[in-house]
Amino acid sequence: MIARLTGTLIEKQPPTLVVDVAGVGYELDVPMSTLYVLPALGAKVELFTHLVVREDAQLLYGFASRAERDLFRHLIKISGVGAKIALAILSGMNSDELALAIAGEDVTRLSKVPGIGKKTAERLILELKGKLGSLPTSAAVAARLPTPLFGDGPSGDIVNALLALGYNEREANAAMKTLPDDVDVSNGIRLALKALAKL
């Protein structure tokens, strides 16, 4: 099991990263919450990881904190929640926000995550209620200032990130209309997700 990677960030294309570790490039899918706090390309990065081995693929997922990875592992144990949906949940809310939604039995909030319908939201509440209090807080990660993910063409990168999260082109374009003209990618994704949650 690969538990953690430390290396050089060489590619960043939401939701996928490539980290060079001693000459080997590891491809990982990460939630948007991790993308928000990544350094610039060429910088050293450390990620907690989860490896999924299937008959047709070996998939590696990366997280900025142990709390995010632990929450991902809780989520994928739930029937009907695969890795893609778990990443979408972590992209739309941090562990504290999810814990509040679960504790408050907020089906509406959970149902706004792409890929989560009412039944899945109800299953999440049933399976996770009382289990998230032991998770380390993600507040320290959330409090770190986001940095721009790309230098050029932030609008295209924001749209691609939203499409990767499961939103359709119409929803992505509607969210883009709510953003300031000079927004960077990380803030743009964050604001777009908030706008989509209100639609």
Biotite code that builds the C-alpha atoms (Angstrom):
import biotite.structure as struc

atoms = struc.array([
    struc.Atom([0.000, 0.000, 0.000], chain_id="A", res_id=1, res_name="MET", atom_name="CA", element="C"),
    struc.Atom([1.294, 3.464, -0.916], chain_id="A", res_id=2, res_name="ILE", atom_name="CA", element="C"),
    struc.Atom([0.431, 5.640, 2.100], chain_id="A", res_id=3, res_name="ALA", atom_name="CA", element="C"),
    struc.Atom([2.234, 8.880, 1.294], chain_id="A", res_id=4, res_name="ARG", atom_name="CA", element="C"),
    struc.Atom([4.209, 10.517, -1.508], chain_id="A", res_id=5, res_name="LEU", atom_name="CA", element="C"),
    struc.Atom([6.822, 13.259, -1.248], chain_id="A", res_id=6, res_name="THR", atom_name="CA", element="C"),
    struc.Atom([8.208, 14.642, -4.472], chain_id="A", res_id=7, res_name="GLY", atom_name="CA", element="C"),
    struc.Atom([8.080, 17.384, -7.088], chain_id="A", res_id=8, res_name="THR", atom_name="CA", element="C"),
    struc.Atom([4.760, 18.537, -8.516], chain_id="A", res_id=9, res_name="LEU", atom_name="CA", element="C"),
    struc.Atom([5.253, 18.372, -12.294], chain_id="A", res_id=10, res_name="ILE", atom_name="CA", element="C"),
    struc.Atom([1.702, 18.369, -13.738], chain_id="A", res_id=11, res_name="GLU", atom_name="CA", element="C"),
    struc.Atom([-1.597, 19.825, -12.572], chain_id="A", res_id=12, res_name="LYS", atom_name="CA", element="C"),
    struc.Atom([-4.752, 19.237, -14.625], chain_id="A", res_id=13, res_name="GLN", atom_name="CA", element="C"),
    struc.Atom([-7.840, 19.117, -12.362], chain_id="A", res_id=14, res_name="PRO", atom_name="CA", element="C"),
    struc.Atom([-8.585, 16.669, -10.908], chain_id="A", res_id=15, res_name="PRO", atom_name="CA", element="C"),
    struc.Atom([-5.313, 14.924, -11.858], chain_id="A", res_id=16, res_name="THR", atom_name="CA", element="C"),
    struc.Atom([-1.762, 15.574, -10.663], chain_id="A", res_id=17, res_name="LEU", atom_name="CA", element="C"),
    struc.Atom([1.597, 14.033, -11.495], chain_id="A", res_id=18, res_name="VAL", atom_name="CA", element="C"),
    struc.Atom([4.220, 13.950, -8.747], chain_id="A", res_id=19, res_name="VAL", atom_name="CA", element="C"),
    struc.Atom([7.811, 13.032, -9.594], chain_id="A", res_id=20, res_name="ASP", atom_name="CA", element="C"),
    struc.Atom([9.324, 10.842, -6.862], chain_id="A", res_id=21, res_name="VAL", atom_name="CA", element="C"),
    struc.Atom([12.962, 9.957, -7.566], chain_id="A", res_id=22, res_name="ALA", atom_name="CA", element="C"),
    struc.Atom([12.360, 9.949, -11.327], chain_id="A", res_id=23, res_name="GLY", atom_name="CA", element="C"),
    struc.Atom([9.042, 8.057, -11.230], chain_id="A", res_id=24, res_name="VAL", atom_name="CA", element="C"),
    struc.Atom([5.922, 10.063, -12.096], chain_id="A", res_id=25, res_name="GLY", atom_name="CA", element="C"),
    struc.Atom([2.922, 9.094, -9.964], chain_id="A", res_id=26, res_name="TYR", atom_name="CA", element="C"),
    struc.Atom([-0.479, 10.090, -11.365], chain_id="A", res_id=27, res_name="GLU", atom_name="CA", element="C"),
    struc.Atom([-3.083, 10.892, -8.714], chain_id="A", res_id=28, res_name="LEU", atom_name="CA", element="C"),
    struc.Atom([-6.649, 12.137, -8.685], chain_id="A", res_id=29, res_name="ASP", atom_name="CA", element="C"),
    struc.Atom([-7.319, 14.656, -5.927], chain_id="A", res_id=30, res_name="VAL", atom_name="CA", element="C"),
    struc.Atom([-10.323, 16.616, -4.608], chain_id="A", res_id=31, res_name="PRO", atom_name="CA", element="C"),
    struc.Atom([-10.576, 20.357, -5.243], chain_id="A", res_id=32, res_name="MET", atom_name="CA", element="C"),
    struc.Atom([-9.888, 21.005, -1.550], chain_id="A", res_id=33, res_name="SER", atom_name="CA", element="C"),
    struc.Atom([-6.389, 19.589, -2.091], chain_id="A", res_id=34, res_name="THR", atom_name="CA", element="C"),
    struc.Atom([-5.886, 21.537, -5.327], chain_id="A", res_id=35, res_name="LEU", atom_name="CA", element="C"),
    struc.Atom([-6.613, 24.781, -3.460], chain_id="A", res_id=36, res_name="TYR", atom_name="CA", element="C"),
    struc.Atom([-3.539, 24.375, -1.238], chain_id="A", res_id=37, res_name="VAL", atom_name="CA", element="C"),
    struc.Atom([-0.996, 22.978, -3.690], chain_id="A", res_id=38, res_name="LEU", atom_name="CA", element="C"),
    struc.Atom([2.256, 24.834, -4.350], chain_id="A", res_id=39, res_name="PRO", atom_name="CA", element="C"),
    struc.Atom([3.367, 25.967, -7.818], chain_id="A", res_id=40, res_name="ALA", atom_name="CA", element="C"),
    struc.Atom([4.611, 23.515, -10.429], chain_id="A", res_id=41, res_name="LEU", atom_name="CA", element="C"),
    struc.Atom([8.190, 22.478, -9.726], chain_id="A", res_id=42, res_name="GLY", atom_name="CA", element="C"),
    struc.Atom([7.778, 22.785, -5.959], chain_id="A", res_id=43, res_name="ALA", atom_name="CA", element="C"),
    struc.Atom([8.042, 20.007, -3.408], chain_id="A", res_id=44, res_name="LYS", atom_name="CA", element="C"),
    struc.Atom([4.729, 18.485, -2.334], chain_id="A", res_id=45, res_name="VAL", atom_name="CA", element="C"),
    struc.Atom([3.669, 15.873, 0.205], chain_id="A", res_id=46, res_name="GLU", atom_name="CA", element="C"),
    struc.Atom([0.383, 14.008, -0.200], chain_id="A", res_id=47, res_name="LEU", atom_name="CA", element="C"),
    struc.Atom([-1.380, 11.322, 1.807], chain_id="A", res_id=48, res_name="PHE", atom_name="CA", element="C"),
    struc.Atom([-2.543, 8.631, -0.590], chain_id="A", res_id=49, res_name="THR", atom_name="CA", element="C"),
    struc.Atom([-5.010, 5.806, -1.042], chain_id="A", res_id=50, res_name="HIS", atom_name="CA", element="C"),
    struc.Atom([-4.388, 3.064, -3.617], chain_id="A", res_id=51, res_name="LEU", atom_name="CA", element="C"),
    struc.Atom([-7.248, 1.188, -5.263], chain_id="A", res_id=52, res_name="VAL", atom_name="CA", element="C"),
    struc.Atom([-6.335, -1.999, -7.151], chain_id="A", res_id=53, res_name="VAL", atom_name="CA", element="C"),
    struc.Atom([-8.862, -3.350, -9.644], chain_id="A", res_id=54, res_name="ARG", atom_name="CA", element="C"),
    struc.Atom([-8.688, -5.996, -12.359], chain_id="A", res_id=55, res_name="GLU", atom_name="CA", element="C"),
    struc.Atom([-8.368, -3.352, -15.060], chain_id="A", res_id=56, res_name="ASP", atom_name="CA", element="C"),
    struc.Atom([-6.523, -0.551, -13.246], chain_id="A", res_id=57, res_name="ALA", atom_name="CA", element="C"),
    struc.Atom([-4.483, 0.643, -10.280], chain_id="A", res_id=58, res_name="GLN", atom_name="CA", element="C"),
    struc.Atom([-5.769, 4.032, -9.163], chain_id="A", res_id=59, res_name="LEU", atom_name="CA", element="C"),
    struc.Atom([-4.014, 6.381, -6.771], chain_id="A", res_id=60, res_name="LEU", atom_name="CA", element="C"),
    struc.Atom([-5.817, 9.162, -4.915], chain_id="A", res_id=61, res_name="TYR", atom_name="CA", element="C"),
    struc.Atom([-4.047, 12.017, -3.115], chain_id="A", res_id=62, res_name="GLY", atom_name="CA", element="C"),
    struc.Atom([-5.020, 14.280, -0.233], chain_id="A", res_id=63, res_name="PHE", atom_name="CA", element="C"),
    struc.Atom([-3.472, 17.340, 1.416], chain_id="A", res_id=64, res_name="ALA", atom_name="CA", element="C"),
    struc.Atom([-4.220, 16.020, 4.908], chain_id="A", res_id=65, res_name="SER", atom_name="CA", element="C"),
    struc.Atom([-4.715, 12.777, 6.761], chain_id="A", res_id=66, res_name="ARG", atom_name="CA", element="C"),
    struc.Atom([-8.221, 14.029, 7.689], chain_id="A", res_id=67, res_name="ALA", atom_name="CA", element="C"),
    struc.Atom([-9.228, 14.216, 4.017], chain_id="A", res_id=68, res_name="GLU", atom_name="CA", element="C"),
    struc.Atom([-7.889, 10.731, 3.325], chain_id="A", res_id=69, res_name="ARG", atom_name="CA", element="C"),
    struc.Atom([-9.655, 9.282, 6.385], chain_id="A", res_id=70, res_name="ASP", atom_name="CA", element="C"),
    struc.Atom([-12.914, 10.858, 5.281], chain_id="A", res_id=71, res_name="LEU", atom_name="CA", element="C"),
    struc.Atom([-12.451, 9.513, 1.737], chain_id="A", res_id=72, res_name="PHE", atom_name="CA", element="C"),
    struc.Atom([-11.992, 6.027, 3.214], chain_id="A", res_id=73, res_name="ARG", atom_name="CA", element="C"),
    struc.Atom([-15.193, 6.397, 5.264], chain_id="A", res_id=74, res_name="HIS", atom_name="CA", element="C"),
    struc.Atom([-17.093, 7.484, 2.167], chain_id="A", res_id=75, res_name="LEU", atom_name="CA", element="C"),
    struc.Atom([-16.014, 4.697, -0.201], chain_id="A", res_id=76, res_name="ILE", atom_name="CA", element="C"),
    struc.Atom([-17.144, 2.063, 2.302], chain_id="A", res_id=77, res_name="LYS", atom_name="CA", element="C"),
    struc.Atom([-20.731, 3.213, 1.788], chain_id="A", res_id=78, res_name="ILE", atom_name="CA", element="C"),
    struc.Atom([-22.807, 1.313, -0.753], chain_id="A", res_id=79, res_name="SER", atom_name="CA", element="C"),
    struc.Atom([-23.342, 3.401, -3.885], chain_id="A", res_id=80, res_name="GLY", atom_name="CA", element="C"),
    struc.Atom([-20.453, 5.774, -3.163], chain_id="A", res_id=81, res_name="VAL", atom_name="CA", element="C"),
    struc.Atom([-17.412, 5.143, -5.340], chain_id="A", res_id=82, res_name="GLY", atom_name="CA", element="C"),
    struc.Atom([-14.144, 7.024, -5.466], chain_id="A", res_id=83, res_name="ALA", atom_name="CA", element="C"),
    struc.Atom([-15.436, 9.567, -8.012], chain_id="A", res_id=84, res_name="LYS", atom_name="CA", element="C"),
    struc.Atom([-18.429, 10.522, -5.868], chain_id="A", res_id=85, res_name="ILE", atom_name="CA", element="C"),
    struc.Atom([-16.249, 10.609, -2.738], chain_id="A", res_id=86, res_name="ALA", atom_name="CA", element="C"),
    struc.Atom([-13.903, 13.075, -4.475], chain_id="A", res_id=87, res_name="LEU", atom_name="CA", element="C"),
    struc.Atom([-16.902, 15.183, -5.534], chain_id="A", res_id=88, res_name="ALA", atom_name="CA", element="C"),
    struc.Atom([-18.127, 15.297, -1.923], chain_id="A", res_id=89, res_name="ILE", atom_name="CA", element="C"),
    struc.Atom([-14.688, 16.355, -0.674], chain_id="A", res_id=90, res_name="LEU", atom_name="CA", element="C"),
    struc.Atom([-14.520, 18.968, -3.438], chain_id="A", res_id=91, res_name="SER", atom_name="CA", element="C"),
    struc.Atom([-17.841, 20.478, -2.424], chain_id="A", res_id=92, res_name="GLY", atom_name="CA", element="C"),
    struc.Atom([-17.317, 20.543, 1.352], chain_id="A", res_id=93, res_name="MET", atom_name="CA", element="C"),
    struc.Atom([-14.563, 19.959, 3.890], chain_id="A", res_id=94, res_name="ASN", atom_name="CA", element="C"),
    struc.Atom([-14.784, 17.366, 6.662], chain_id="A", res_id=95, res_name="SER", atom_name="CA", element="C"),
    struc.Atom([-16.220, 19.889, 9.143], chain_id="A", res_id=96, res_name="ASP", atom_name="CA", element="C"),
    struc.Atom([-18.961, 20.948, 6.719], chain_id="A", res_id=97, res_name="GLU", atom_name="CA", element="C"),
    struc.Atom([-19.795, 17.320, 5.931], chain_id="A", res_id=98, res_name="LEU", atom_name="CA", element="C"),
    struc.Atom([-19.953, 16.479, 9.640], chain_id="A", res_id=99, res_name="ALA", atom_name="CA", element="C"),
    struc.Atom([-22.411, 19.367, 10.134], chain_id="A", res_id=100, res_name="LEU", atom_name="CA", element="C"),
    struc.Atom([-24.553, 18.213, 7.193], chain_id="A", res_id=101, res_name="ALA", atom_name="CA", element="C"),
    struc.Atom([-24.599, 14.645, 8.554], chain_id="A", res_id=102, res_name="ILE", atom_name="CA", element="C"),
    struc.Atom([-25.356, 15.737, 12.132], chain_id="A", res_id=103, res_name="ALA", atom_name="CA", element="C"),
    struc.Atom([-28.132, 18.034, 10.907], chain_id="A", res_id=104, res_name="GLY", atom_name="CA", element="C"),
    struc.Atom([-29.482, 15.357, 8.534], chain_id="A", res_id=105, res_name="GLU", atom_name="CA", element="C"),
    struc.Atom([-29.301, 17.944, 5.746], chain_id="A", res_id=106, res_name="ASP", atom_name="CA", element="C"),
    struc.Atom([-30.377, 15.835, 2.764], chain_id="A", res_id=107, res_name="VAL", atom_name="CA", element="C"),
    struc.Atom([-30.795, 18.951, 0.585], chain_id="A", res_id=108, res_name="THR", atom_name="CA", element="C"),
    struc.Atom([-27.173, 20.087, 1.103], chain_id="A", res_id=109, res_name="ARG", atom_name="CA", element="C"),
    struc.Atom([-25.778, 16.627, 0.388], chain_id="A", res_id=110, res_name="LEU", atom_name="CA", element="C"),
    struc.Atom([-28.013, 16.165, -2.677], chain_id="A", res_id=111, res_name="SER", atom_name="CA", element="C"),
    struc.Atom([-26.427, 19.221, -4.319], chain_id="A", res_id=112, res_name="LYS", atom_name="CA", element="C"),
    struc.Atom([-23.160, 17.321, -4.789], chain_id="A", res_id=113, res_name="VAL", atom_name="CA", element="C"),
    struc.Atom([-23.000, 15.951, -8.382], chain_id="A", res_id=114, res_name="PRO", atom_name="CA", element="C"),
    struc.Atom([-23.769, 12.224, -8.399], chain_id="A", res_id=115, res_name="GLY", atom_name="CA", element="C"),
    struc.Atom([-25.589, 12.297, -5.055], chain_id="A", res_id=116, res_name="ILE", atom_name="CA", element="C"),
    struc.Atom([-29.338, 11.817, -5.189], chain_id="A", res_id=117, res_name="GLY", atom_name="CA", element="C"),
    struc.Atom([-31.778, 11.880, -2.299], chain_id="A", res_id=118, res_name="LYS", atom_name="CA", element="C"),
    struc.Atom([-31.429, 8.159, -1.571], chain_id="A", res_id=119, res_name="LYS", atom_name="CA", element="C"),
    struc.Atom([-27.635, 8.298, -1.533], chain_id="A", res_id=120, res_name="THR", atom_name="CA", element="C"),
    struc.Atom([-27.731, 11.396, 0.686], chain_id="A", res_id=121, res_name="ALA", atom_name="CA", element="C"),
    struc.Atom([-30.012, 9.552, 3.117], chain_id="A", res_id=122, res_name="GLU", atom_name="CA", element="C"),
    struc.Atom([-27.638, 6.563, 3.058], chain_id="A", res_id=123, res_name="ARG", atom_name="CA", element="C"),
    struc.Atom([-24.685, 8.847, 3.811], chain_id="A", res_id=124, res_name="LEU", atom_name="CA", element="C"),
    struc.Atom([-26.500, 10.245, 6.842], chain_id="A", res_id=125, res_name="ILE", atom_name="CA", element="C"),
    struc.Atom([-27.466, 6.775, 8.060], chain_id="A", res_id=126, res_name="LEU", atom_name="CA", element="C"),
    struc.Atom([-23.974, 5.314, 7.614], chain_id="A", res_id=127, res_name="GLU", atom_name="CA", element="C"),
    struc.Atom([-21.911, 8.275, 8.856], chain_id="A", res_id=128, res_name="LEU", atom_name="CA", element="C"),
    struc.Atom([-23.993, 9.680, 11.699], chain_id="A", res_id=129, res_name="LYS", atom_name="CA", element="C"),
    struc.Atom([-21.891, 9.551, 14.859], chain_id="A", res_id=130, res_name="GLY", atom_name="CA", element="C"),
    struc.Atom([-18.756, 8.424, 13.008], chain_id="A", res_id=131, res_name="LYS", atom_name="CA", element="C"),
    struc.Atom([-17.230, 11.741, 11.910], chain_id="A", res_id=132, res_name="LEU", atom_name="CA", element="C"),
    struc.Atom([-16.544, 13.257, 15.307], chain_id="A", res_id=133, res_name="GLY", atom_name="CA", element="C"),
    struc.Atom([-13.321, 11.266, 15.637], chain_id="A", res_id=134, res_name="SER", atom_name="CA", element="C"),
    struc.Atom([-11.858, 12.630, 12.418], chain_id="A", res_id=135, res_name="LEU", atom_name="CA", element="C"),
    struc.Atom([-9.090, 15.233, 12.735], chain_id="A", res_id=136, res_name="PRO", atom_name="CA", element="C"),
    struc.Atom([-10.305, 18.716, 11.844], chain_id="A", res_id=137, res_name="THR", atom_name="CA", element="C"),
    struc.Atom([-9.613, 19.963, 8.351], chain_id="A", res_id=138, res_name="SER", atom_name="CA", element="C"),
    struc.Atom([-9.791, 23.603, 9.482], chain_id="A", res_id=139, res_name="ALA", atom_name="CA", element="C"),
    struc.Atom([-6.011, 23.974, 9.320], chain_id="A", res_id=140, res_name="ALA", atom_name="CA", element="C"),
    struc.Atom([-5.993, 22.930, 5.669], chain_id="A", res_id=141, res_name="VAL", atom_name="CA", element="C"),
    struc.Atom([-9.048, 25.031, 4.801], chain_id="A", res_id=142, res_name="ALA", atom_name="CA", element="C"),
    struc.Atom([-7.486, 28.099, 6.429], chain_id="A", res_id=143, res_name="ALA", atom_name="CA", element="C"),
    struc.Atom([-4.417, 28.051, 4.206], chain_id="A", res_id=144, res_name="ARG", atom_name="CA", element="C"),
    struc.Atom([-4.522, 30.702, 1.538], chain_id="A", res_id=145, res_name="LEU", atom_name="CA", element="C"),
    struc.Atom([-5.282, 29.325, -1.923], chain_id="A", res_id=146, res_name="PRO", atom_name="CA", element="C"),
    struc.Atom([-2.766, 29.915, -4.691], chain_id="A", res_id=147, res_name="THR", atom_name="CA", element="C"),
    struc.Atom([-3.492, 30.203, -8.419], chain_id="A", res_id=148, res_name="PRO", atom_name="CA", element="C"),
    struc.Atom([-3.290, 26.799, -10.076], chain_id="A", res_id=149, res_name="LEU", atom_name="CA", element="C"),
    struc.Atom([-2.355, 28.046, -13.538], chain_id="A", res_id=150, res_name="PHE", atom_name="CA", element="C"),
    struc.Atom([-0.849, 31.177, -14.969], chain_id="A", res_id=151, res_name="GLY", atom_name="CA", element="C"),
    struc.Atom([-2.914, 31.572, -18.138], chain_id="A", res_id=152, res_name="ASP", atom_name="CA", element="C"),
    struc.Atom([-6.530, 30.965, -19.098], chain_id="A", res_id=153, res_name="GLY", atom_name="CA", element="C"),
    struc.Atom([-8.139, 30.653, -15.653], chain_id="A", res_id=154, res_name="PRO", atom_name="CA", element="C"),
    struc.Atom([-11.666, 30.584, -17.097], chain_id="A", res_id=155, res_name="SER", atom_name="CA", element="C"),
    struc.Atom([-10.975, 27.436, -19.114], chain_id="A", res_id=156, res_name="GLY", atom_name="CA", element="C"),
    struc.Atom([-9.337, 25.742, -16.142], chain_id="A", res_id=157, res_name="ASP", atom_name="CA", element="C"),
    struc.Atom([-12.287, 26.562, -13.890], chain_id="A", res_id=158, res_name="ILE", atom_name="CA", element="C"),
    struc.Atom([-14.760, 25.165, -16.434], chain_id="A", res_id=159, res_name="VAL", atom_name="CA", element="C"),
    struc.Atom([-12.663, 21.992, -16.888], chain_id="A", res_id=160, res_name="ASN", atom_name="CA", element="C"),
    struc.Atom([-12.544, 21.502, -13.122], chain_id="A", res_id=161, res_name="ALA", atom_name="CA", element="C"),
    struc.Atom([-16.324, 21.829, -12.856], chain_id="A", res_id=162, res_name="LEU", atom_name="CA", element="C"),
    struc.Atom([-16.840, 19.367, -15.717], chain_id="A", res_id=163, res_name="LEU", atom_name="CA", element="C"),
    struc.Atom([-14.430, 16.931, -14.028], chain_id="A", res_id=164, res_name="ALA", atom_name="CA", element="C"),
    struc.Atom([-16.563, 17.168, -10.876], chain_id="A", res_id=165, res_name="LEU", atom_name="CA", element="C"),
    struc.Atom([-19.628, 16.030, -12.790], chain_id="A", res_id=166, res_name="GLY", atom_name="CA", element="C"),
    struc.Atom([-21.374, 19.310, -13.597], chain_id="A", res_id=167, res_name="TYR", atom_name="CA", element="C"),
    struc.Atom([-22.577, 19.729, -17.178], chain_id="A", res_id=168, res_name="ASN", atom_name="CA", element="C"),
    struc.Atom([-21.494, 22.487, -19.548], chain_id="A", res_id=169, res_name="GLU", atom_name="CA", element="C"),
    struc.Atom([-24.669, 24.538, -19.018], chain_id="A", res_id=170, res_name="ARG", atom_name="CA", element="C"),
    struc.Atom([-24.179, 24.504, -15.229], chain_id="A", res_id=171, res_name="GLU", atom_name="CA", element="C"),
    struc.Atom([-20.493, 25.355, -15.561], chain_id="A", res_id=172, res_name="ALA", atom_name="CA", element="C"),
    struc.Atom([-21.213, 28.288, -17.875], chain_id="A", res_id=173, res_name="ASN", atom_name="CA", element="C"),
    struc.Atom([-23.964, 29.563, -15.551], chain_id="A", res_id=174, res_name="ALA", atom_name="CA", element="C"),
    struc.Atom([-21.530, 29.477, -12.635], chain_id="A", res_id=175, res_name="ALA", atom_name="CA", element="C"),
    struc.Atom([-18.872, 31.299, -14.677], chain_id="A", res_id=176, res_name="MET", atom_name="CA", element="C"),
    struc.Atom([-21.246, 34.243, -15.190], chain_id="A", res_id=177, res_name="LYS", atom_name="CA", element="C"),
    struc.Atom([-21.284, 34.829, -11.420], chain_id="A", res_id=178, res_name="THR", atom_name="CA", element="C"),
    struc.Atom([-17.488, 35.172, -11.114], chain_id="A", res_id=179, res_name="LEU", atom_name="CA", element="C"),
    struc.Atom([-15.406, 38.381, -11.096], chain_id="A", res_id=180, res_name="PRO", atom_name="CA", element="C"),
    struc.Atom([-13.403, 38.972, -14.298], chain_id="A", res_id=181, res_name="ASP", atom_name="CA", element="C"),
    struc.Atom([-10.009, 38.857, -12.561], chain_id="A", res_id=182, res_name="ASP", atom_name="CA", element="C"),
    struc.Atom([-10.611, 35.773, -10.396], chain_id="A", res_id=183, res_name="VAL", atom_name="CA", element="C"),
    struc.Atom([-7.824, 33.182, -10.187], chain_id="A", res_id=184, res_name="ASP", atom_name="CA", element="C"),
    struc.Atom([-8.469, 29.476, -10.668], chain_id="A", res_id=185, res_name="VAL", atom_name="CA", element="C"),
    struc.Atom([-8.587, 28.330, -7.045], chain_id="A", res_id=186, res_name="SER", atom_name="CA", element="C"),
    struc.Atom([-10.896, 31.125, -5.900], chain_id="A", res_id=187, res_name="ASN", atom_name="CA", element="C"),
    struc.Atom([-12.907, 30.750, -9.101], chain_id="A", res_id=188, res_name="GLY", atom_name="CA", element="C"),
    struc.Atom([-13.573, 27.049, -8.431], chain_id="A", res_id=189, res_name="ILE", atom_name="CA", element="C"),
    struc.Atom([-14.510, 27.790, -4.834], chain_id="A", res_id=190, res_name="ARG", atom_name="CA", element="C"),
    struc.Atom([-16.930, 30.600, -5.826], chain_id="A", res_id=191, res_name="LEU", atom_name="CA", element="C"),
    struc.Atom([-18.372, 28.562, -8.704], chain_id="A", res_id=192, res_name="ALA", atom_name="CA", element="C"),
    struc.Atom([-19.152, 25.639, -6.373], chain_id="A", res_id=193, res_name="LEU", atom_name="CA", element="C"),
    struc.Atom([-20.896, 28.012, -3.984], chain_id="A", res_id=194, res_name="LYS", atom_name="CA", element="C"),
    struc.Atom([-22.932, 29.482, -6.847], chain_id="A", res_id=195, res_name="ALA", atom_name="CA", element="C"),
    struc.Atom([-23.904, 26.017, -8.098], chain_id="A", res_id=196, res_name="LEU", atom_name="CA", element="C"),
    struc.Atom([-25.023, 24.972, -4.603], chain_id="A", res_id=197, res_name="ALA", atom_name="CA", element="C"),
    struc.Atom([-27.600, 27.785, -4.732], chain_id="A", res_id=198, res_name="LYS", atom_name="CA", element="C"),
    struc.Atom([-29.022, 26.857, -8.153], chain_id="A", res_id=199, res_name="LEU", atom_name="CA", element="C"),
])
